[in-house]
Amino acid sequence: MLQRHLILGQTLAFTADPFHVPLGEAVRHERRGALLIEGGRIAALGATDALRAANPEAPVTDYGDALILPGFVDAHVHYPQTAIIASWGKRLIDWLNGYTFPEEMRFADPAYAAETAARYLDLVLAEGTTTVCSYCTIHPESVDAFFAAAEARGMRAVAGKTCMDRNAPEGLRDTAHSAYDDSKALLERWHGRGRLSYAVTPRFSPTSTPEQLEALGALWAEHPDCLMQTHLSEQTDEVAWVASLFPDARDYLDTYERFGLLGPGAVFGHAIYLKDRERARLKEADAALVHCPTSNTFIGSGLFDMGRAVAARQRVGLATDTGGGSSFSMLRTMAAAYEIGQLSGTPIHPAQLLWLATSGSARALRLDDRIGRLAPGMEADLVVLDLASTSAIAQRAARADDIWQAVFPTIMMGDDRAVRATWVNGRLSGRAGRS
């Protein structure tokens, strides 16, 4: 018989998308709530007294007034950029040439890749993030290192070999043929192994020839249960560059669409400067957009239009975009999304921010049947937040009239000190939090 474990605290359980359903119908808050964990999954959710009475022999971990949420889901990261996060003063193309490409050259060394992958995952676990979708480098060793580190921690993770055969340094270019062969071999080795999934990963169309994009489109067509991740319309000079490289394309999205890289399971990072045709096709194809707010402000890209994406009912996730993003924290990322929403005339409620960082990102990655919600049958990835982790947060939260006023100061001012504990697949992570 599988061992049961009760976890007590405040709970927030999303039952629907709060962007489209009134809060009273979209989320349930239990002031004295409990989760019953069994075999790495949530077996029951309810009031503390009822679940304790029904499971008198189960061990108990009581977090008091702390808030229990699904573990954060970071839908777009570059783990190889861990060491260069918060590097000064570059826009996208300069960032790639000045910081990213020199750092990614080092991932030909399996030991360096393994050390960075382990450090990255421990950093995000300390921030309450339990699932990430990562780009690796062109080196298969970088993919093996990432998946091995995630597997060792029991994490659900998505990743893929980043493919580039032009407009990159000599040591970071593959070919259309090797991109297909390497990606296929990695996919066959890792996809569906435990909690791991593969994503076909062209970096973006400027660094892939039409021949490579066609090869990767063919690979995705052969394995449609995988995701396909890439970048789209991050900066205006990038959009102009794409137009010069693909003069026959209708727009940026068409550089993927014409090679079979648009459809269900496509995940596009940034998506700031979209034309009406692109928005319509993304919706029609049921592709996902990923909002990367700290990256978009840090590198000076622009403001994601959350209002239009929500109005179109597009799949939208949230991401740190390590290391173009300036933080490993999904709390900081939610705060930045709120600030960009304010600048864009789209106020985002705390419930919607939390939904984006959990259920929304899980939905973008097509994992929402397994993670991103507190509900029976879901995998038990959890973050436990101390809503009074600093004196500044505590004095503001003390005046709260409801759960949203209580949690919003932590969203806006919280950091890893707010993460009381992180649970991964039903087990307390020894790399994060305090029990």
N, C-alpha and C positions, 0 to 999 in steps of 0.2 A: 504493500500500500504506500502511495506517495505521501511524504510528510506534508502536513499543512502548517501554515504560518499566518498569523493575524498581524496586520499592520494598521495602527490606529493614528488618526489625525483628522484634520479637515480634508474633505475630498471635493474635487470639482470634476464632474463627469459630463462631457459633451454628448448630447444625443442628436444634434443637428448642427448645421453650419450657422453660426450667429450672425453672419453677414446677410443671411436670407430668411432667418426665422427669429421671432422675438426671443429675447434672452430667457424669459420664463419658460419657453418651450425648448430652447436649445441647450440648456445646461442645468444640471442639478448640483446644488451645493449642500453638503452635509456638514453641519458644524461639528458634530461628534460622529465622524464616519469611520468606516473600517473596510479593509480589503482582505479577503481570504486568498492566499497564494497557495497553489498546489501544482507541482510539476512544472514550474516555470511559467504558469499562466494564472490569470485572475479567475478564481473559481466562484467568487461571490463578492458583491459590493452592497453596502447598506449601512445602517446605523450601528454604532459600536455595541450597544447593549444587546441588540438582536443577534449579531454575529458572534459575540462572545458567548451568549447563552446557547447558541446552536453548535459551538465548537469549543467546549470547555477544556479540552485537552491540548488545544493548539498553542504552541509557543506564541508569545505576544511581543511585538516591538511597538512601543507607544511614543509617538512623536508629539503628543500634547496638542498645542495650538498650531503647529506647523502645517503647511498646506501640501497635500499629496496630489501630484499631477502625473500624467503620462510623461515618460522621459522625453526630453527635447529631441527633435528630428531636424538635423541640419542638411538641407537638400542640395547644397552646392559648395564644395570645398576643394582646395588643392593642398592635400597634406604635405607634398614636397616643398611647399612655400612656408612651412612652419618657422624655419629659422630666419626668414626675411620679413616676417610680419612687422608692420609699423616702420618700414623703410621710407626715408623722406623724399618727397618732392617730385614724383614722376606721374605722368599720365600713362594711359594704357600701353601704347606701343613702346614708349621709353621704359616703362616698368618691365615689360617683357625682356627687352634687350639689356637693360641695366642691372636687373635683379633676378628675374625669374629664370631666364635661360642659363646664366652662369651657375645658379644654385642647382637647377635640374640636371646639369652635366654630372654632378656628384653622385647621382643615383644609379650610375653604372656599377657602383660598389655595393654589393649586397649588404655588407655590414653597416654602411652608412644609411642605406634605405631602411634596414631593420631598426636601427637606433632611432631614426626620425619617426618612423611609424609608431613605435612604442611610446615615444615622448608625446607625439601629437594626440594619440588616443587617451593617454592618461590626463593630458591637459583638458580635453573636452569632457571626459568623465567627471573631472573636478568641477566643471561648469554645469553638470546635470544633463549633458547631451549623451544619449544612448544609441542613436543611429546617425550615421553620416553617409552621404553620397559623394565620393571623392574622385577627382582626377588623379592619376598617377603620373609617371613620365613615360617617355617612349621605351624605357627599359623594362622588359618583362620582370626583372628582379624587383622593381619598385612595386609591381602589382602583387607578386608573391609575398613581399614583406608586409604590405598593408593587410592583405587578407589573413596572413598568419597571425599578425598582432591582434586583429579583430577577433579571430577565432579563439585565441588564447584567453581573451577577456569575455567571451560569450556574447559578443555584440552582434546585433543585426547591422549589416553594412553592405553598401553598394560601391563598386569601383570599376575602373577600366584603364587599360593602357592608353595614354594620350598619343594620338597618331598625328604626325606632321611630316610632310615630305617636300616642303618648300618654305621659304621665308623664315628660316630658323638656322642656327649655327650648324656646321657640319656634324658635330657630335650629337645633335638632337634631331636628326632627320632619319626617317626610315623610308620605305617605298610603299607604293600601293600594294605590292605583293606581300612584303614582309608585315605590313600593318594588318592585312587580312590574316596571314598565317599565325602571327604572334597572338593576335586577339582571339582567334579561334582556339588556339591551344590553351590560352589562359581561361577562356570561357568554359571549355570542356573540363578543365582542372578544378575550377572554383564555383561555377554557377550552380546554385541549388545545394551546395555543400553546407549542411547545418543552417546557419542564419545568414549566409552570404549570397549575394547576387551580383551578376556581371552587368556592366553597361558598356555598350559599344561607344567609343569616345574619340571622335575627331575633335581636336582642340577648338578650332573654328575654321570657317572656309578659307580665310587668307593663308593658313598654313597647310592646307591640303589641296593638291591638284584635283581637277575633275576626276582623274583616274582613281585617286585614292578615295574620294568621296563615293564614287561608284562602287568600289570594292567593299567599303564599309556598309553601304546600303544593301549590297548583296548579302553580306554576313548577317545583318540585322533581319533581313527577310527570311534567312534560314533559321534564325533563332528569335522569333517574335516575342517570346516570353521574357527576353532581356529588355532592359531599358536602353535608350540611346540618349546620351547627354552631350551638349555642346553649348556654345555661346551665341548670342544673337543680339545685335543692335545695342551694344554697350555704350559706345561713344560716337559722336558725329564724324570724327575723322576716320574711325574704323568703318563706318557705313560707307563713306566715300571711297575708301580703299577697296572694299568689297565690290563696289560698283565698277571700279577701274579694272579689277581682276576678272570680273564676270560681266562683260558688257552686254551680253545677250539675256541676262537674268532680269526678270520683272522687278525684283527687289531682293533684299538680303535673304529673306526666308526661302525664296525660290532657289538659291544656291544649294540648299539642302533638299528641298522638295523634289527637284528634278532628278536627284540621285537616290530617291527612296528613303530619305532621312527625315520624313515627317509622317506622323501617325500616332496612334495610341501607344503610349510608352515613351514618346519623345519628351525630353526635359530640357528646356532652353533657359539658360542663365541670363539674367539682366532684362532683356526685352524692353528697353526704354523707348527707342525711337522707331516705333512700329507704324507702318502705313495701314490704312483701313483694310486693304486686301489681306495683309498679313494677319491682322487681328481676326478677320473672318475665317481665314483658312486654319489658323491655330485652333479656333473654337470648333470648326467643322471636323478637324482631325482629332479632337479631344487630346491635344498635346498640353503639357504643363509649362507654366512660366514660373521662374524662381526669382523672387525679390531679394536683392543683396544690398541692403541700405547702407551699411557702414562702408562697404567697398565703393558704392556709387558716390558717396560724399568724399571719402578719403582720396580717391583717384580723380575726382572731379567729373564724373561721367554724366550725371543728370538725375532726374527724379522719376522714379517708376510711377506709372499712373494706376494706382490701386483702384481708384473709382471706376475707371473704364473696364479693368479686368474683372472686377466684382460684378459690375452691371451686365457684362457679357457671360457671366457664370463660367468663367474659365477656371481651370485648375491652377491654383496659385500656392506656391510654397515659399518658405523663408529660409535665408541662409546667411552665414557669416562670410562666405567667400574667402576663407583663409588662403593666402595671406594678403591679397589685395584689400580684403576687409581688415579692419584695425582691431579686432577682438575675437577671441575664441568663444565668447559668451553669447548665448542666445538671449539672455536678459538684455544685454547691451544692444543686440540686434533688434529686439522688439522695441526698445526705446528709440532707436534710430528710425525704425519704420513708423512709429508714432510721429516723430518730428517731421519726417518727409510727408506724411499724411497731412499734417498741419500746414506745411508750405504749399501743398497741392490742393488744399481745400477739401480734403477727404479725412475728416476726423475718424480715428480708429479706436474703438472701445477696448478696454482691457480684456474683455472676453474674446474679442476678435483677434487681438494680439496673441493671446495664449493659444487660441485655436490655430492660428497660422504656424506657430512654433511646434505644434504637436499634430493634430488631426490634419490640418491643411497641408503640411509638408509630407506627412505620410500618404495623403491622397495624391499629391503631386508625384510621388515615387511609386504609386500603385501598391502601397503596403498597408493601406488603411483597413484591410481585413485582418491584420495581424498586430499592428502597433498604432499608437497615437490617441487611444481612448482608454478610459477606465470603464471596462465592461466585462462581464463574464465571457470567458473564452479567449480574450485578448492576451497577448504575451505580456508578462509582468516586467516591463521596463518602466521605471518610476523615477521621478525626482521629487525630493521632499524639500520645500522651501521654508526657511525661517523668515517670517514676515516682520521681524524686528532685529535684523542682523547687525545693524549699526545704530548708533544713537540718533543720527539724522533720520533714518528710516523709521525707527521705533517711535519717535515723537510725532511723526506725521501719521503713522498707522494707528496710533492711540486715539486719534480723532475720527477714525473711520466709522461711518454709519452702516456700511454693508461690506460684503466680501470684495467688491470691486475697488472701493476706496482703500481697503486694507492691502490689496495686492499691488495696486498701481505704483505706490512708492518703491516697491521692490523691483518692479519692471523698469522704472526710470532711473533708480539709483543703486540697484543691487549688483553684486558681483559674486565671485566664488564663495565669499563669506556667507551668502544667503543660502547656499546649497548645504542643507543639513545632511542629506544622504542621497546617494544614487544607487538604485537597484537595477541590475541587469539580468534579464531572464529569470527573475524570481530570487536572485541572490544579491546580497548587499555587496557593492563594489568596495574592495579594500583600497582602491586608488582614489577615492573621493568621499567627501562628506564626513560627518561625525555621527556615530550611532547614539 
